[in-house]
Amino acid sequence: MRKTLFQIIEPHQQESFIEEAYDIFMILAIIVSLIPLTSKSHSGIFIWLDLITTIIFIIDYVLRFVTADYKLQKGRISFLLYPFTFLAMADLLCILPSLFLLNDSLRLFKILRMLRTLRIFKFFRYSKNIQILTNVLKKQKDSLIIVGVLALGYIFVSALVIFNVEPSTFPTFFDALYWATISLTTVGYGDIYAISTTGKIITMISSFLGIAIVALPAGIITAGYMKEIKEL
């Protein structure tokens, strides 16, 4: 019985009709659970939507917990380890905020409302495309870490340079870091920018190099994604 439940709730290749229907049902439940977050009101239909979807998530969590040994394959100790896995903690954080929303504290309400956005992470469990992307990120993590370190290093160096070139324009080093980040990503909000000729030249160089650095992870992920699809 538990093995049958596990096969239904755990997405995998070549699913039966019931297993695929369960995945679709949970995806719809996740989408519906996010609807109350699109409104500042927390009454009427929004309360019912949140209540119903929370009950669904609780049932899903319980089913996953009682079949944890099939998931982790570590015997009885699986029931102790499962609550501390990433997706299990994400599931729990999706449930708990709705159980405490009756509290009248505005600050607590805002924190709990923010935590409910973590329900988006539940898509990781039910979307096969997201699972493929997750596998790609795991396999390419070393390359992505190198690119990330390169990007952070470039942001820091650029910030140091512009901070010393235009101290009046960038009163704090954080302002320089902010400028370097938006220059690297070529966003350019225009709220803070270089004024001197030297500063403008540095900005142009930063923007050109930023295009190359930002393109690197996109190329790595795309190549890994295509390789993962071919292996299916």
Secondary structure, 3 states (H helix, E strand, C coil): CHHHHHHHHCCCCCCCHHHHHHHHHHHHHHHHHHHHHHCCCCCCHHHHHHHHHHHHHHHHHHHHHHCHHHHHCCHHHHHHHHHHCHHHHHHHHHHHHHHCCCCCCHHHHHHHHHHHHHHHHHHHHHCHHHHHHHHHHHHCHHHHHHHHHHHHHHHHHHHHHHHHHCCCCCCCHHHHHHHHHHHHCCCCCCCCCCCCHHHHHHHHHHHHHHHHHHHHHHHHHHHHHHHHHHHC
